[in-house]
Amino acid sequence: MLVKLFLLFTLVPLLELYLLIRLGTVVGAFDALAIVIGTGIVGSLLAKSQGLVILNRIRSEFNEGRIPAESLFDGLLILISGILLITPGLLTDALGLSFLLPQARQLFKWWLKRKIEEKMSEGSLQVHSNFETSGSDRNLHRLDR
C-alpha cells in the first residue's frame, strides 16, 4: 500500500508536469495554463450542479424510507471528480470530467462495487450499520441533524 501511495504521489505529478510542458511547447505556456484553469472551472461548476442533484436525490430517497446506495456511489464519484478537477493537470482533469459523464460513472460504480464485494468476501472490509430492522424510522431522522 505504501509503495502504491508513493508512486501515486510521485509519478502522477511528474507525468502531469511533463504533459503540461509538452502542451506548453505546442500551444504556448499561456494557452496551456488557460486550458488547465478553464477545465478546472467548468468541471468544478459541473461537479457542483451534479452534486446538488445527487444530494436532493439522496434526501428524497431517505424521506421515502429507502437506503440511497446508488445515489451515494454517484455522490462519492462526483466528490472525487471535484477534487480531481481542482487539482491542476491534464490527466486529473480528464479523469475528473469522466466521472461527471453518467455512462462513464456507471462503469466506475460497477468497478467500485466489485472491489468492495471482493474485500467483503475476503473479510478485509466490514460494514456496520446502526439501522434497526423493525421498520422504525427513528434512525433516519437522526441523519437529518
Secondary structure, DSSP 8 states (H G I E B T S, - for coil): -HHHHHHHHHHHHHHHHHHHHHHHHHH-HHHHHHHHHHHHHHHHHHHHHHHHHHHHHHHHHHHTT---HHHHHHHHHHHHHHHHHHS-SHHHHHHHHHHHSHHHHHHHHHHHHHHHHHHHHHTS--------SSS--HHHHHHT-
